[in-house]
Amino acid sequence: MNLKHLEYFRVLAKMEHYTQAAEYLSITQPSLTYAISELEKELETYLFEKQGRNIRLTKYGQFFLSYVDNALNELQKGEKKLRELVSPSHGKIDLAFIYTLGPHFVPTMIQSFFSNEANKNISFSFSQGNTKNIVQGLKEEKYDLAFCSWTEDEPDIDFVPLAKQELVLIVPLNHPLAKYDKIDLKDTAPYPFVFFNKKSGIRPLIDSLFTKVGVTPKIICEVEEDSAVAGLVSVNYGIAVVPRIWILQHFDIKILPIERPAHERFIYLASIKNRYLSPVVHLFRDFALDYSKTHYFF
């Protein structure tokens, strides 16, 4: 069904006069007559009937008009919304990030982004999760961009290093290891651990650190979110290797830098390779990469 023909039909239905409708539409009267004729042929019914010098809708035309009105109104709304979404100054960004970044990293960056007056009409939709679920969300186009861990065997994902993040050991304040100021992970072998679960993007790195020092950690529970790990450690449920994040200062724990083994942990800006990104998504992506070069988040 021709969209233009539907638009012509709606105008003609309102005006009930071919000449006036054609002038309003800036087309010739024969063109309008032809379009309505083609529409009636397609629908296999008459939409208009003569009334003196004018025309009026048939009962079938009246019935059809309500649906045409709704359809064209929805299309106009969709066009308006789409233009807003891809506008370089009024668009929307769907951003996902791992739990670690929720308390400080993302809010600090967003605050700086909106400090530029030109960005004040841009909106965000935020989602949190583990890296595995976030990467899947990128593939399903739920998110435009993500801040997460790197994962292997994801050839369609573009991972760009965004910020370095130190890993530390956290222990209860009354724990035997709390007397130290730094730690060799080999010295943690006797103690039970609270671990991130296997869906976490940081889990493979933590596993590799223990492999390097020849220790099989005694895992007593696995959780997904950083504050849950810190909370369990603070009540003496176990010890844990976690990223050094801002929220740790709010728990009754001792934070020990890991002296051995040496390691590097990065947060990555992730997106789908060769997928169209709107102007505002490109704008924020470039901002995030530039901002991370000069600011410390953790």
C-alpha positions in Angstrom: 0.0 0.0 0.0 1.4 3.4 -1.1 2.1 5.7 1.9 1.6 8.8 -0.3 -1.8 7.5 -1.4 -2.8 7.2 2.3 -1.7 10.7 3.0 -3.7 12.0 0.0 -6.7 10.0 1.1 -6.6 11.6 4.6 -6.4 15.1 3.2 -9.2 14.6 0.8 -11.3 13.0 3.5 -10.9 16.2 5.6 -11.5 18.7 2.8 -14.1 16.7 0.8 -13.1 18.6 -2.4 -10.6 17.4 -5.0 -9.4 20.8 -6.2 -8.8 22.2 -2.7 -7.1 19.0 -1.6 -4.9 19.0 -4.7 -3.9 22.6 -4.1 -3.1 21.8 -0.4 -1.0 18.8 -1.4 0.8 20.8 -4.2 -0.1 18.2 -6.8 -2.4 18.3 -9.8 -6.0 17.2 -9.5 -5.6 14.4 -12.0 -2.7 13.0 -9.9 -4.9 13.1 -6.8 -7.8 11.4 -8.7 -5.4 8.7 -10.0 -4.0 8.1 -6.5 -7.5 7.7 -4.9 -8.6 5.4 -7.8 -5.5 3.2 -7.3 -6.2 3.0 -3.6 -9.8 2.1 -4.1 -8.8 -0.6 -6.6 -6.4 -2.1 -4.1 -9.1 -2.0 -1.4 -11.7 -3.2 -3.8 -14.3 -0.7 -2.5 -15.3 2.9 -3.1 -14.0 5.3 -0.4 -15.8 8.5 -1.7 -19.1 9.3 -3.3 -20.3 12.5 -5.0 -22.4 15.0 -3.0 -23.4 17.8 -5.4 -20.2 19.5 -6.4 -18.3 18.0 -3.5 -17.6 14.5 -2.4 -18.0 12.7 0.9 -16.7 9.5 2.5 -18.7 6.3 2.0 -19.3 4.3 5.2 -16.3 2.2 4.1 -14.2 5.3 3.7 -15.3 6.5 7.2 -14.3 3.1 8.6 -10.9 3.1 6.8 -10.1 6.7 7.8 -9.8 6.0 11.5 -7.2 3.4 10.8 -5.3 5.6 8.4 -5.3 8.4 10.9 -3.9 6.2 13.6 -1.3 4.7 11.3 -0.1 8.0 9.9 0.0 9.6 13.4 2.1 6.8 14.7 4.5 7.1 11.8 4.8 10.8 12.5 5.5 10.1 16.1 8.1 7.5 15.1 9.8 9.8 12.7 9.9 12.6 15.3 11.3 10.2 18.0 13.8 8.8 15.6 15.1 12.2 14.7 15.4 13.0 18.4 17.3 9.7 19.0 19.9 10.4 16.2 20.1 14.2 16.8 23.6 15.4 17.6 22.2 17.4 20.5 19.0 15.7 21.6 19.8 12.0 21.2 19.7 9.1 23.6 22.6 6.8 24.6 22.0 3.2 25.9 25.0 2.6 28.2 25.7 -0.6 30.1 28.5 -1.1 32.8 29.7 -3.6 35.2 28.7 -3.3 38.9 32.2 -2.1 39.9 31.7 1.1 38.0 28.3 2.1 39.4 29.1 3.9 42.7 31.8 6.3 41.3 33.3 5.7 37.9 30.2 6.2 35.7 28.5 9.0 37.8 31.8 11.0 37.8 32.2 10.7 34.0 28.5 11.5 33.3 28.7 14.6 35.6 31.6 15.9 33.6 29.9 15.1 30.3 26.9 17.2 31.3 29.0 20.1 32.5 29.3 21.0 28.8 26.2 23.0 28.1 26.0 21.6 24.6 25.2 18.1 26.0 22.4 19.1 28.4 19.6 17.7 26.1 21.2 14.3 25.6 19.7 11.5 27.6 21.0 8.2 28.9 19.5 4.8 29.7 21.7 3.0 32.1 22.0 -0.8 32.8 24.2 -2.8 35.1 25.3 -6.4 35.0 28.2 -8.8 34.7 30.4 -8.7 31.6 28.9 -11.8 30.1 25.4 -10.5 30.1 26.5 -7.0 29.0 28.3 -8.4 25.9 25.2 -10.4 25.1 23.2 -7.2 25.4 25.5 -5.5 22.9 25.0 -8.2 20.4 21.2 -8.0 20.8 21.4 -4.2 20.3 20.1 -3.4 23.8 23.1 -1.2 24.4 25.1 1.2 22.2 28.2 1.1 24.4 29.5 -0.7 27.4 32.1 -0.4 30.1 33.2 -3.9 31.0 36.0 -6.5 31.2 37.6 -8.0 28.1 36.4 -11.4 27.2 38.0 -13.9 24.8 36.3 -15.4 21.7 34.3 -12.3 21.0 35.4 -11.4 17.5 32.4 -9.1 16.8 33.2 -6.9 19.9 35.6 -3.9 19.7 37.3 -3.7 23.1 39.2 -0.4 23.7 41.2 0.0 26.9 39.5 2.8 28.9 41.1 2.8 32.4 43.6 0.7 34.5 42.2 -0.7 37.7 44.3 -2.2 40.5 43.4 -5.5 42.1 43.8 -5.7 45.9 43.2 -8.3 48.6 40.6 -7.3 51.2 40.5 -8.9 54.7 38.5 -8.3 57.9 40.1 -5.9 60.3 40.8 -8.6 62.8 42.2 -11.1 60.3 45.8 -12.5 60.7 46.7 -10.9 57.3 45.5 -7.5 58.4 48.9 -6.8 60.0 50.5 -6.6 56.6 50.6 -3.6 54.3 50.9 -5.6 51.1 50.5 -9.2 50.2 51.9 -12.1 48.2 48.9 -14.2 47.1 50.8 -17.3 48.0 50.4 -16.3 51.7 46.6 -16.5 51.3 46.5 -20.2 50.8 45.3 -21.2 54.3 42.3 -18.9 54.3 38.7 -19.2 52.8 37.8 -16.9 49.9 34.7 -15.1 48.8 35.0 -15.2 45.0 33.3 -13.6 42.0 31.2 -16.1 40.1 32.2 -17.5 36.7 29.9 -15.0 34.8 32.1 -12.1 36.0 34.5 -10.7 33.6 37.2 -10.4 36.3 37.0 -14.0 37.3 39.5 -15.3 34.6 42.1 -12.8 35.7 41.8 -13.6 39.4 42.0 -17.3 38.6 45.2 -16.7 36.6 46.8 -14.9 39.5 46.4 -17.9 41.8 47.6 -20.2 39.1 50.8 -18.1 38.8 51.6 -18.5 42.5 50.6 -22.2 42.6 47.6 -21.7 44.9 44.2 -23.3 44.7 42.0 -20.9 46.7 39.5 -22.3 49.2 36.3 -20.9 47.7 33.4 -20.9 50.2 31.0 -18.9 48.1 30.6 -17.1 44.8 28.8 -13.8 44.3 28.2 -11.4 41.4 28.5 -7.9 42.7 31.4 -6.1 44.3 29.7 -4.6 47.3 28.3 -8.0 48.3 31.9 -9.4 48.3 33.1 -6.5 50.5 30.1 -6.9 52.8 30.8 -10.6 53.3 34.5 -9.9 54.0 33.6 -7.2 56.5 31.7 -9.7 58.6 34.6 -12.2 58.6 33.0 -14.6 56.2 36.2 -14.9 54.1 38.8 -12.8 52.3 38.7 -11.7 48.6 40.5 -10.3 45.6 38.6 -7.3 44.2 39.2 -4.2 42.2 40.3 -1.2 44.2 37.1 0.8 43.9 35.8 3.8 45.7 33.1 1.9 47.7 35.6 -0.2 49.6 36.3 2.7 52.0 32.8 2.3 53.4 33.4 -1.2 54.7 35.3 -2.4 57.9 38.1 -4.1 55.9 41.8 -3.9 55.4 42.9 -3.2 51.8 46.2 -4.9 50.8 48.0 -4.1 47.5 49.0 -7.3 45.8 52.8 -7.4 45.6 53.0 -10.7 43.8 52.1 -11.8 41.2 52.4 -8.8 39.0 49.2 -8.0 37.1 47.3 -5.5 34.9 43.6 -5.1 34.9 41.8 -2.8 32.5 38.2 -1.5 32.1 37.3 -1.5 28.4 34.9 0.5 26.3 33.0 -2.1 24.2 30.9 -1.8 21.1 29.9 -3.9 18.2 32.3 -3.7 15.3 31.0 -2.1 12.0 27.6 -1.3 13.6 26.1 2.2 13.0 26.3 4.5 16.0 24.3 7.6 16.2 26.0 11.0 16.4 25.5 11.4 20.1 26.8 7.9 20.8 30.0 8.8 18.8 30.2 12.0 20.8 30.0 10.2 24.1 32.4 7.5 23.0 35.1 10.0 22.0 34.4 12.0 25.2 34.9 8.8 27.4 38.2 7.9 25.7 39.6 11.4 26.0 38.3 11.9 29.6 39.9 8.6 30.8 43.3 9.8 29.7 43.4 12.6 32.2 41.2 11.4 35.1 41.6 8.7 37.8 38.3 7.0 38.6 38.9 4.5 41.4 
